[in-house]
Amino acid sequence: MGKVVLVTGVARRLGGRFVRRLQREPDVDRVIAVDAVPPEHHLGGAEFVRADIRHPMIAKVLAEHAVDTVVHMDVNGTPLGRARGGRATVKEINVIGTMQLLGACQKAPAVRRLVVKSTTNVYGSAPRDPAVFTETTPPKSLPSGGFAKDAVEVEGYVRGFARRRPDVAVAVLRFANILGPSADSPLAEYFSLPVLPTVFGYDPRLQFVHEDDVIEVLIVASQDPARGTLNSGTFNIAGDGVLLLSQTARRLGKPTVPVLLPAVTLLGSMMRNVGITDFSPEQIRLLTHGRVVDTTQMRETLGFTPKFTTAGTFHDFAVGRGPGLLPPERLAHAVDTVAAMLPGAGVHRPYEEEPNHG
């Protein structure tokens, strides 16, 4: 008998893609796809079960199907299709849903493997942050709200579960900002604006992970470990290298509008109120201070190497979104011309295209 894998959050496109990809694994016998709403995309040969993970009935699903592997993807920063409820509902699904799911897993003796989709947002973004976060680096200031705080709480409950069920291999994957042609996230919406508001005086370093690599690393984490690797623990997941925010604007061919930090907060609130984009406080902090994580454990312990670099991920995202207001080549030439006239011209920009395994 092959493995029986339960996947949560399958109504989202990323969850649906993972379910379809998982069915191609030779050691997987059945895939149980779970969500509170029916997906609009197909799930291949997976068995869809309409269930809300916030309710105890998820334990019955685990028991009835003799599930041995759980991949928890229903941890997200925004409602599904902006129609699944507001921030309160999202928090309930993230936190209460995870608590119920872990409680069900604890009572299910057949469960032997748990994979949880998390985020590098747990490190926060602060002015005195280290240049690079490792999995054991404590944040300078814990996230005070939003999706980042949800993720911190979720990881806390997962650690508690791992202590209570030491027989279960638990992998927590902290993803950098996920982008790609079909990415659906607040940051993808931000980059889709015709003009990008930025924080005056800041040019943060950003990391991205391609949605294709997200699928593949979830496959790796849900498998039995290969020789010399271990697929339990906490892992930062990001593409090689970093990009400055100014470089992303140039690649998109979009102008930026520098705004003083207090005004950015007001602007973000206005944009949320009119439904343009979810310009949350945590996203504003990211676009102010940036965030870079080390991925050594991903490569050496988990045994996964992303196909896409950070720059490659952003390029694929930009191509999928179409041209901006200005041709990227002309915009880059204009910016370079102006930069050459400023004091300090010729200073090396260390984050332009250099690979960075951290």
Contacts in CASP RR format, 6 or more apart in sequence:
PFRMAT RR
TARGET T0000
AUTHOR 0000-0000-0000
METHOD contacts of the structure
MODEL  1
MGKVVLVTGVARRLGGRFVRRLQREPDVDRVIAVDAVPPEHHLGGAEFVR
ADIRHPMIAKVLAEHAVDTVVHMDVNGTPLGRARGGRATVKEINVIGTMQ
LLGACQKAPAVRRLVVKSTTNVYGSAPRDPAVFTETTPPKSLPSGGFAKD
AVEVEGYVRGFARRRPDVAVAVLRFANILGPSADSPLAEYFSLPVLPTVF
GYDPRLQFVHEDDVIEVLIVASQDPARGTLNSGTFNIAGDGVLLLSQTAR
RLGKPTVPVLLPAVTLLGSMMRNVGITDFSPEQIRLLTHGRVVDTTQMRE
TLGFTPKFTTAGTFHDFAVGRGPGLLPPERLAHAVDTVAAMLPGAGVHRP
YEEEPNHG
1 29 0 8 1.000
2 27 0 8 1.000
2 28 0 8 1.000
2 29 0 8 1.000
2 30 0 8 1.000
3 27 0 8 1.000
3 28 0 8 1.000
3 29 0 8 1.000
3 68 0 8 1.000
3 69 0 8 1.000
4 29 0 8 1.000
4 30 0 8 1.000
4 31 0 8 1.000
4 32 0 8 1.000
4 65 0 8 1.000
4 66 0 8 1.000
4 67 0 8 1.000
4 68 0 8 1.000
4 69 0 8 1.000
4 110 0 8 1.000
5 22 0 8 1.000
5 28 0 8 1.000
5 30 0 8 1.000
5 31 0 8 1.000
5 32 0 8 1.000
5 67 0 8 1.000
5 68 0 8 1.000
5 69 0 8 1.000
5 70 0 8 1.000
5 71 0 8 1.000
5 222 0 8 1.000
6 31 0 8 1.000
6 32 0 8 1.000
6 34 0 8 1.000
6 61 0 8 1.000
6 62 0 8 1.000
6 65 0 8 1.000
6 67 0 8 1.000
6 69 0 8 1.000
6 70 0 8 1.000
6 71 0 8 1.000
7 15 0 8 1.000
7 18 0 8 1.000
7 19 0 8 1.000
7 22 0 8 1.000
7 31 0 8 1.000
7 32 0 8 1.000
7 33 0 8 1.000
7 34 0 8 1.000
7 46 0 8 1.000
7 70 0 8 1.000
7 71 0 8 1.000
7 73 0 8 1.000
8 34 0 8 1.000
8 35 0 8 1.000
8 53 0 8 1.000
8 70 0 8 1.000
8 71 0 8 1.000
8 72 0 8 1.000
8 73 0 8 1.000
8 74 0 8 1.000
8 101 0 8 1.000
9 15 0 8 1.000
9 34 0 8 1.000
9 35 0 8 1.000
9 73 0 8 1.000
9 74 0 8 1.000
10 16 0 8 1.000
10 18 0 8 1.000
10 19 0 8 1.000
10 33 0 8 1.000
10 34 0 8 1.000
10 35 0 8 1.000
10 39 0 8 1.000
10 43 0 8 1.000
10 46 0 8 1.000
10 48 0 8 1.000
10 73 0 8 1.000
11 35 0 8 1.000
11 36 0 8 1.000
11 37 0 8 1.000
11 38 0 8 1.000
11 39 0 8 1.000
11 40 0 8 1.000
11 80 0 8 1.000
12 73 0 8 1.000
12 76 0 8 1.000
12 80 0 8 1.000
12 184 0 8 1.000
13 41 0 8 1.000
13 182 0 8 1.000
13 184 0 8 1.000
14 73 0 8 1.000
14 178 0 8 1.000
14 184 0 8 1.000
14 211 0 8 1.000
14 214 0 8 1.000
14 215 0 8 1.000
15 73 0 8 1.000
16 33 0 8 1.000
16 39 0 8 1.000
16 41 0 8 1.000
16 43 0 8 1.000
17 211 0 8 1.000
17 215 0 8 1.000
18 71 0 8 1.000
18 73 0 8 1.000
18 214 0 8 1.000
18 215 0 8 1.000
18 218 0 8 1.000
18 219 0 8 1.000
19 31 0 8 1.000
19 33 0 8 1.000
19 43 0 8 1.000
19 44 0 8 1.000
19 46 0 8 1.000
20 42 0 8 1.000
20 43 0 8 1.000
20 44 0 8 1.000
20 46 0 8 1.000
21 215 0 8 1.000
21 216 0 8 1.000
21 219 0 8 1.000
22 28 0 8 1.000
22 31 0 8 1.000
22 46 0 8 1.000
22 71 0 8 1.000
22 219 0 8 1.000
22 222 0 8 1.000
23 31 0 8 1.000
23 44 0 8 1.000
23 45 0 8 1.000
23 46 0 8 1.000
25 219 0 8 1.000
25 223 0 8 1.000
27 223 0 8 1.000
27 224 0 8 1.000
30 46 0 8 1.000
30 47 0 8 1.000
30 65 0 8 1.000
31 43 0 8 1.000
31 45 0 8 1.000
31 46 0 8 1.000
31 47 0 8 1.000
32 46 0 8 1.000
32 47 0 8 1.000
32 49 0 8 1.000
32 61 0 8 1.000
32 65 0 8 1.000
32 67 0 8 1.000
33 39 0 8 1.000
33 43 0 8 1.000
33 46 0 8 1.000
33 47 0 8 1.000
33 48 0 8 1.000
33 49 0 8 1.000
34 48 0 8 1.000
34 49 0 8 1.000
34 50 0 8 1.000
34 51 0 8 1.000
34 53 0 8 1.000
34 58 0 8 1.000
34 61 0 8 1.000
35 48 0 8 1.000
35 50 0 8 1.000
35 51 0 8 1.000
35 74 0 8 1.000
36 50 0 8 1.000
36 51 0 8 1.000
36 52 0 8 1.000
36 53 0 8 1.000
36 54 0 8 1.000
36 84 0 8 1.000
36 93 0 8 1.000
37 50 0 8 1.000
37 80 0 8 1.000
37 84 0 8 1.000
38 48 0 8 1.000
38 50 0 8 1.000
39 48 0 8 1.000
47 65 0 8 1.000
49 61 0 8 1.000
51 57 0 8 1.000
51 58 0 8 1.000
51 61 0 8 1.000
52 58 0 8 1.000
53 74 0 8 1.000
53 93 0 8 1.000
53 97 0 8 1.000
53 98 0 8 1.000
53 100 0 8 1.000
53 101 0 8 1.000
54 92 0 8 1.000
54 93 0 8 1.000
54 96 0 8 1.000
54 97 0 8 1.000
54 100 0 8 1.000
55 100 0 8 1.000
56 100 0 8 1.000
56 104 0 8 1.000
58 100 0 8 1.000
58 101 0 8 1.000
58 104 0 8 1.000
59 103 0 8 1.000
59 104 0 8 1.000
59 107 0 8 1.000
59 108 0 8 1.000
61 67 0 8 1.000
61 104 0 8 1.000
62 70 0 8 1.000
62 104 0 8 1.000
62 105 0 8 1.000
62 108 0 8 1.000
62 110 0 8 1.000
62 111 0 8 1.000
63 108 0 8 1.000
66 110 0 8 1.000
67 108 0 8 1.000
67 110 0 8 1.000
67 111 0 8 1.000
68 110 0 8 1.000
68 111 0 8 1.000
68 112 0 8 1.000
68 113 0 8 1.000
69 111 0 8 1.000
69 112 0 8 1.000
69 113 0 8 1.000
69 114 0 8 1.000
69 115 0 8 1.000
69 222 0 8 1.000
70 101 0 8 1.000
70 105 0 8 1.000
70 111 0 8 1.000
70 113 0 8 1.000
70 114 0 8 1.000
70 115 0 8 1.000
71 115 0 8 1.000
71 117 0 8 1.000
71 218 0 8 1.000
71 221 0 8 1.000
71 222 0 8 1.000
72 98 0 8 1.000
72 101 0 8 1.000
72 114 0 8 1.000
72 115 0 8 1.000
72 116 0 8 1.000
72 117 0 8 1.000
73 117 0 8 1.000
73 218 0 8 1.000
74 93 0 8 1.000
74 94 0 8 1.000
74 97 0 8 1.000
75 94 0 8 1.000
75 98 0 8 1.000
75 116 0 8 1.000
75 117 0 8 1.000
75 118 0 8 1.000
75 119 0 8 1.000
75 150 0 8 1.000
75 151 0 8 1.000
75 154 0 8 1.000
76 90 0 8 1.000
76 93 0 8 1.000
76 94 0 8 1.000
76 147 0 8 1.000
77 90 0 8 1.000
77 94 0 8 1.000
77 146 0 8 1.000
77 147 0 8 1.000
77 150 0 8 1.000
77 185 0 8 1.000
77 186 0 8 1.000
78 90 0 8 1.000
78 147 0 8 1.000
78 184 0 8 1.000
78 185 0 8 1.000
78 186 0 8 1.000
78 278 0 8 1.000
79 85 0 8 1.000
79 86 0 8 1.000
79 89 0 8 1.000
79 90 0 8 1.000
81 184 0 8 1.000
84 90 0 8 1.000
87 146 0 8 1.000
90 147 0 8 1.000
90 150 0 8 1.000
91 146 0 8 1.000
91 150 0 8 1.000
94 147 0 8 1.000
94 150 0 8 1.000
94 151 0 8 1.000
94 153 0 8 1.000
94 154 0 8 1.000
95 150 0 8 1.000
95 153 0 8 1.000
95 154 0 8 1.000
95 157 0 8 1.000
98 116 0 8 1.000
98 154 0 8 1.000
98 157 0 8 1.000
98 158 0 8 1.000
99 157 0 8 1.000
102 157 0 8 1.000
102 158 0 8 1.000
102 161 0 8 1.000
103 161 0 8 1.000
105 111 0 8 1.000
105 114 0 8 1.000
105 161 0 8 1.000
105 165 0 8 1.000
105 168 0 8 1.000
106 161 0 8 1.000
106 164 0 8 1.000
106 165 0 8 1.000
111 165 0 8 1.000
111 168 0 8 1.000
112 167 0 8 1.000
112 168 0 8 1.000
112 169 0 8 1.000
113 168 0 8 1.000
113 169 0 8 1.000
113 170 0 8 1.000
113 171 0 8 1.000
113 222 0 8 1.000
114 158 0 8 1.000
114 161 0 8 1.000
114 168 0 8 1.000
114 169 0 8 1.000
114 170 0 8 1.000
114 171 0 8 1.000
115 170 0 8 1.000
115 171 0 8 1.000
115 173 0 8 1.000
115 218 0 8 1.000
115 221 0 8 1.000
115 222 0 8 1.000
116 154 0 8 1.000
116 155 0 8 1.000
116 158 0 8 1.000
116 170 0 8 1.000
116 171 0 8 1.000
116 172 0 8 1.000
116 173 0 8 1.000
117 173 0 8 1.000
117 175 0 8 1.000
117 218 0 8 1.000
118 151 0 8 1.000
118 154 0 8 1.000
118 155 0 8 1.000
118 172 0 8 1.000
118 173 0 8 1.000
118 174 0 8 1.000
118 175 0 8 1.000
118 234 0 8 1.000
119 147 0 8 1.000
119 148 0 8 1.000
119 151 0 8 1.000
119 174 0 8 1.000
119 175 0 8 1.000
120 133 0 8 1.000
120 174 0 8 1.000
120 175 0 8 1.000
120 176 0 8 1.000
120 177 0 8 1.000
120 207 0 8 1.000
120 236 0 8 1.000
120 238 0 8 1.000
120 291 0 8 1.000
120 293 0 8 1.000
121 143 0 8 1.000
121 147 0 8 1.000
121 148 0 8 1.000
121 151 0 8 1.000
121 282 0 8 1.000
121 286 0 8 1.000
122 139 0 8 1.000
122 143 0 8 1.000
122 148 0 8 1.000
122 151 0 8 1.000
122 152 0 8 1.000
122 155 0 8 1.000
122 174 0 8 1.000
123 129 0 8 1.000
123 133 0 8 1.000
123 137 0 8 1.000
123 139 0 8 1.000
123 291 0 8 1.000
123 293 0 8 1.000
124 139 0 8 1.000
124 140 0 8 1.000
124 141 0 8 1.000
124 142 0 8 1.000
124 143 0 8 1.000
124 148 0 8 1.000
124 282 0 8 1.000
124 285 0 8 1.000
124 286 0 8 1.000
124 291 0 8 1.000
125 204 0 8 1.000
125 282 0 8 1.000
125 285 0 8 1.000
125 286 0 8 1.000
125 288 0 8 1.000
125 289 0 8 1.000
125 290 0 8 1.000
125 291 0 8 1.000
126 139 0 8 1.000
126 140 0 8 1.000
126 141 0 8 1.000
126 285 0 8 1.000
126 289 0 8 1.000
127 289 0 8 1.000
128 140 0 8 1.000
129 139 0 8 1.000
129 140 0 8 1.000
129 289 0 8 1.000
129 290 0 8 1.000
129 291 0 8 1.000
130 137 0 8 1.000
131 292 0 8 1.000
132 292 0 8 1.000
132 293 0 8 1.000
132 294 0 8 1.000
132 358 0 8 1.000
133 139 0 8 1.000
133 236 0 8 1.000
133 291 0 8 1.000
133 292 0 8 1.000
133 293 0 8 1.000
133 294 0 8 1.000
134 236 0 8 1.000
134 293 0 8 1.000
134 294 0 8 1.000
134 296 0 8 1.000
134 297 0 8 1.000
135 174 0 8 1.000
135 234 0 8 1.000
135 235 0 8 1.000
135 236 0 8 1.000
135 294 0 8 1.000
135 297 0 8 1.000
142 149 0 8 1.000
142 152 0 8 1.000
143 149 0 8 1.000
143 151 0 8 1.000
143 152 0 8 1.000
143 282 0 8 1.000
145 281 0 8 1.000
145 282 0 8 1.000
146 280 0 8 1.000
146 281 0 8 1.000
146 282 0 8 1.000
147 280 0 8 1.000
147 282 0 8 1.000
148 282 0 8 1.000
155 172 0 8 1.000
155 234 0 8 1.000
158 170 0 8 1.000
158 172 0 8 1.000
161 168 0 8 1.000
161 170 0 8 1.000
162 168 0 8 1.000
162 170 0 8 1.000
169 231 0 8 1.000
169 232 0 8 1.000
170 232 0 8 1.000
170 233 0 8 1.000
171 221 0 8 1.000
171 231 0 8 1.000
171 232 0 8 1.000
171 233 0 8 1.000
171 234 0 8 1.000
171 235 0 8 1.000
171 302 0 8 1.000
172 233 0 8 1.000
172 234 0 8 1.000
172 235 0 8 1.000
173 217 0 8 1.000
173 218 0 8 1.000
173 221 0 8 1.000
173 235 0 8 1.000
173 237 0 8 1.000
174 234 0 8 1.000
174 235 0 8 1.000
174 236 0 8 1.000
174 237 0 8 1.000
174 293 0 8 1.000
175 209 0 8 1.000
175 214 0 8 1.000
175 237 0 8 1.000
175 238 0 8 1.000
176 207 0 8 1.000
176 208 0 8 1.000
176 209 0 8 1.000
176 236 0 8 1.000
176 237 0 8 1.000
176 238 0 8 1.000
176 239 0 8 1.000
176 291 0 8 1.000
176 293 0 8 1.000
176 310 0 8 1.000
177 185 0 8 1.000
177 187 0 8 1.000
177 206 0 8 1.000
177 207 0 8 1.000
177 208 0 8 1.000
177 209 0 8 1.000
177 286 0 8 1.000
178 185 0 8 1.000
178 208 0 8 1.000
178 209 0 8 1.000
178 210 0 8 1.000
178 211 0 8 1.000
178 214 0 8 1.000
179 185 0 8 1.000
179 187 0 8 1.000
179 188 0 8 1.000
179 191 0 8 1.000
179 208 0 8 1.000
179 209 0 8 1.000
179 210 0 8 1.000
179 211 0 8 1.000
179 313 0 8 1.000
179 314 0 8 1.000
179 316 0 8 1.000
179 317 0 8 1.000
180 188 0 8 1.000
180 210 0 8 1.000
180 211 0 8 1.000
180 212 0 8 1.000
180 313 0 8 1.000
180 316 0 8 1.000
180 317 0 8 1.000
180 320 0 8 1.000
181 211 0 8 1.000
181 316 0 8 1.000
181 317 0 8 1.000
181 319 0 8 1.000
181 320 0 8 1.000
181 321 0 8 1.000
182 211 0 8 1.000
183 211 0 8 1.000
183 317 0 8 1.000
186 277 0 8 1.000
186 278 0 8 1.000
186 279 0 8 1.000
186 280 0 8 1.000
186 283 0 8 1.000
187 283 0 8 1.000
187 286 0 8 1.000
188 317 0 8 1.000
189 276 0 8 1.000
189 277 0 8 1.000
189 278 0 8 1.000
190 196 0 8 1.000
190 277 0 8 1.000
190 279 0 8 1.000
190 283 0 8 1.000
190 287 0 8 1.000
191 248 0 8 1.000
191 252 0 8 1.000
191 317 0 8 1.000
191 318 0 8 1.000
191 321 0 8 1.000
192 277 0 8 1.000
192 321 0 8 1.000
193 254 0 8 1.000
193 276 0 8 1.000
193 277 0 8 1.000
194 254 0 8 1.000
194 324 0 8 1.000
194 325 0 8 1.000
195 254 0 8 1.000
195 255 0 8 1.000
195 256 0 8 1.000
195 257 0 8 1.000
195 325 0 8 1.000
196 245 0 8 1.000
196 249 0 8 1.000
196 252 0 8 1.000
196 254 0 8 1.000
196 255 0 8 1.000
196 256 0 8 1.000
196 257 0 8 1.000
197 256 0 8 1.000
197 257 0 8 1.000
197 259 0 8 1.000
197 264 0 8 1.000
197 267 0 8 1.000
198 245 0 8 1.000
198 246 0 8 1.000
198 249 0 8 1.000
198 256 0 8 1.000
198 257 0 8 1.000
198 258 0 8 1.000
198 259 0 8 1.000
198 287 0 8 1.000
199 258 0 8 1.000
199 259 0 8 1.000
199 260 0 8 1.000
199 261 0 8 1.000
199 264 0 8 1.000
199 284 0 8 1.000
199 287 0 8 1.000
199 288 0 8 1.000
200 258 0 8 1.000
200 259 0 8 1.000
200 260 0 8 1.000
200 261 0 8 1.000
201 258 0 8 1.000
202 245 0 8 1.000
202 287 0 8 1.000
202 288 0 8 1.000
202 289 0 8 1.000
203 244 0 8 1.000
203 245 0 8 1.000
203 246 0 8 1.000
204 244 0 8 1.000
204 245 0 8 1.000
204 286 0 8 1.000
204 287 0 8 1.000
204 288 0 8 1.000
204 289 0 8 1.000
204 290 0 8 1.000
204 291 0 8 1.000
205 242 0 8 1.000
205 243 0 8 1.000
205 244 0 8 1.000
205 290 0 8 1.000
205 291 0 8 1.000
205 292 0 8 1.000
205 351 0 8 1.000
206 242 0 8 1.000
206 243 0 8 1.000
206 244 0 8 1.000
206 245 0 8 1.000
206 248 0 8 1.000
206 286 0 8 1.000
206 290 0 8 1.000
206 291 0 8 1.000
206 310 0 8 1.000
207 238 0 8 1.000
207 239 0 8 1.000
207 241 0 8 1.000
207 242 0 8 1.000
207 243 0 8 1.000
207 291 0 8 1.000
207 292 0 8 1.000
207 293 0 8 1.000
207 310 0 8 1.000
208 238 0 8 1.000
208 239 0 8 1.000
208 243 0 8 1.000
208 310 0 8 1.000
208 313 0 8 1.000
208 314 0 8 1.000
208 317 0 8 1.000
209 237 0 8 1.000
209 238 0 8 1.000
209 239 0 8 1.000
209 306 0 8 1.000
209 308 0 8 1.000
209 310 0 8 1.000
209 313 0 8 1.000
210 239 0 8 1.000
210 306 0 8 1.000
210 307 0 8 1.000
210 308 0 8 1.000
210 312 0 8 1.000
210 313 0 8 1.000
210 316 0 8 1.000
212 307 0 8 1.000
212 308 0 8 1.000
213 237 0 8 1.000
213 239 0 8 1.000
213 306 0 8 1.000
213 307 0 8 1.000
213 308 0 8 1.000
213 313 0 8 1.000
214 237 0 8 1.000
216 304 0 8 1.000
216 307 0 8 1.000
217 237 0 8 1.000
217 298 0 8 1.000
217 302 0 8 1.000
217 304 0 8 1.000
217 306 0 8 1.000
220 231 0 8 1.000
220 302 0 8 1.000
220 303 0 8 1.000
220 304 0 8 1.000
221 231 0 8 1.000
221 235 0 8 1.000
221 302 0 8 1.000
222 231 0 8 1.000
223 231 0 8 1.000
224 231 0 8 1.000
225 231 0 8 1.000
225 232 0 8 1.000
226 303 0 8 1.000
229 301 0 8 1.000
229 302 0 8 1.000
229 303 0 8 1.000
230 301 0 8 1.000
230 302 0 8 1.000
231 302 0 8 1.000
233 301 0 8 1.000
234 297 0 8 1.000
235 297 0 8 1.000
235 298 0 8 1.000
235 301 0 8 1.000
235 302 0 8 1.000
236 293 0 8 1.000
236 294 0 8 1.000
236 295 0 8 1.000
236 297 0 8 1.000
236 298 0 8 1.000
237 295 0 8 1.000
237 298 0 8 1.000
237 304 0 8 1.000
237 306 0 8 1.000
238 293 0 8 1.000
238 295 0 8 1.000
238 298 0 8 1.000
238 306 0 8 1.000
238 310 0 8 1.000
238 358 0 8 1.000
239 295 0 8 1.000
239 306 0 8 1.000
239 308 0 8 1.000
239 309 0 8 1.000
239 310 0 8 1.000
239 313 0 8 1.000
240 295 0 8 1.000
240 306 0 8 1.000
240 309 0 8 1.000
240 310 0 8 1.000
240 355 0 8 1.000
240 356 0 8 1.000
240 357 0 8 1.000
240 358 0 8 1.000
241 309 0 8 1.000
241 310 0 8 1.000
241 311 0 8 1.000
241 351 0 8 1.000
241 354 0 8 1.000
241 355 0 8 1.000
241 356 0 8 1.000
241 357 0 8 1.000
241 358 0 8 1.000
242 292 0 8 1.000
242 310 0 8 1.000
242 351 0 8 1.000
242 356 0 8 1.000
243 251 0 8 1.000
243 310 0 8 1.000
243 311 0 8 1.000
243 314 0 8 1.000
243 351 0 8 1.000
244 349 0 8 1.000
244 351 0 8 1.000
245 256 0 8 1.000
245 287 0 8 1.000
246 256 0 8 1.000
246 335 0 8 1.000
247 351 0 8 1.000
247 352 0 8 1.000
248 314 0 8 1.000
249 255 0 8 1.000
249 256 0 8 1.000
249 331 0 8 1.000
250 328 0 8 1.000
250 331 0 8 1.000
250 332 0 8 1.000
250 335 0 8 1.000
251 314 0 8 1.000
251 315 0 8 1.000
251 318 0 8 1.000
251 328 0 8 1.000
252 318 0 8 1.000
252 321 0 8 1.000
252 324 0 8 1.000
252 328 0 8 1.000
253 323 0 8 1.000
253 324 0 8 1.000
253 325 0 8 1.000
253 326 0 8 1.000
253 327 0 8 1.000
253 328 0 8 1.000
253 331 0 8 1.000
254 324 0 8 1.000
254 325 0 8 1.000
254 326 0 8 1.000
254 331 0 8 1.000
255 325 0 8 1.000
255 326 0 8 1.000
255 331 0 8 1.000
259 267 0 8 1.000
261 288 0 8 1.000
264 284 0 8 1.000
264 288 0 8 1.000
265 281 0 8 1.000
265 284 0 8 1.000
267 279 0 8 1.000
268 279 0 8 1.000
268 284 0 8 1.000
269 279 0 8 1.000
271 277 0 8 1.000
271 279 0 8 1.000
272 278 0 8 1.000
272 279 0 8 1.000
272 280 0 8 1.000
292 356 0 8 1.000
292 358 0 8 1.000
293 358 0 8 1.000
294 357 0 8 1.000
294 358 0 8 1.000
295 357 0 8 1.000
295 358 0 8 1.000
296 357 0 8 1.000
296 358 0 8 1.000
298 304 0 8 1.000
299 305 0 8 1.000
299 357 0 8 1.000
308 316 0 8 1.000
309 355 0 8 1.000
311 353 0 8 1.000
339 345 0 8 1.000
340 346 0 8 1.000
END
